[in-house]
Amino acid sequence: MNFTLVKDCLTLLEKFESDNKTVQGHYPSTIDGFRSWVCNQYRKEHEISDEDPYWEGKENGRSPESAISTLLVHLNRYAKTYSKSAISDSEFSTQEDFIYLINLKAFGEMSKMALIKRNIHDKSVGMLIIARLLRQGFIEQTNSDLDKRSKLIRISERGLSALEKQMDKIRQATNIVSGDLDHKEKMDLIRILNKLDRFHSPIFSRNIHSDELINRVYDEYPFKD
């Protein structure tokens, strides 16, 4: 047995666990998480990075963080425009309607709050969407066997039928959103967006009041200028 190699692996694993406790971490504590971390470390150490890209206002001192935030907002609006087109001739009122149904179809019945959290909505907004889907007969609700005070919801046959009628257009809309990215660019983007999602998800789940949110996050996470 190559004990030097074993020792090097253990040292690498210790560094992985140490890094993963910081805000720069967020890798799952599994072999897949460790593998992803090792790959990213190798890329950082051995790849020659391209020149920084241009973004609007860069020459006037606009920060990359500002550009990222604006571009994410723009992309969300583009995606909503395509989604609106995909349901223009359907029974759905909004993009959220069919996204809620897709989640119920994929993951099965769940509580109202579980569905709302999965879609990153405030409770008030999510409850309005669920109420609309119930009125339209797209979902059904039953009492939970574990908690009689809780309701479980599931997609109905009518909801499945309405969803199936629009799936071709919905798939076309999602393909358009990816634009002209090649496969590698799509995979790189997924990795980056997953990293951002792992950062923001636990913050969102704490339901910190808007008045305190920014100050709390800045106090608790070591952002770099």
C-alpha positions, 0 to 999 in steps of 0.5 A: 500500500502506498502510505504516502498517497493515503496520507495525501488523501487524508490531508486533502480530505481535512482541507475539504472539511475545513473549507466546507465550513466557510461561506465558500464551501456548501459542498455536500458532505458526500463522496460526490461533494468531495469529488466536485471540490477536488475538481474545482480546486484543480481547475483553480490551480491549473487552468489559465483564466481568461481575461475578465469579461466586459460588462455594461458600465465597467469603464465607469467603475460599475462592480461585477456584483452589480452586473451579475445582479442585473443580468440575473434579473434580465434573464428572469424576465426573459424566461417569464416572457417565453413562459407567458407565450407557452401558456397563451392558449392554455387554461393556466393564468401564470407561469407559477401555475404550471410550475407548481403542477410540475413539482407535484407531478415530479415529487408527489403529494406534499403539504402546502408549505412544502410546495411553497418553499420548493418554489421560493415563494412567500407564504401569502403568494404561494397560498394564492396560487394554491387557492387558484389551482384548487378552484380550477380543479388542477389540484386536490387536497386531503387530510394528512395521516400524520397531522390532521390539522395539515392538508396534503395536496396533489395534482388531479387528473384534470391538472395532469391533462392540462399540463400534458397539453402544454408540455411541448411548448413549455419544453420549447420555452426552456430550450429557448432560455438556454439560448446558444450555449453549448453543452460545456457552457450549460454545465458550467452555468449549472455548476455556478447557479447551483453554488449560488442556490446553495448559498441563498437557500438556507438564508431564505429558509430562515424567513428573516424579516426584510427590515433585518435581512441585509444587515443580518446576512452581512454580519454573518457572512464574510463578504469580500470587497 
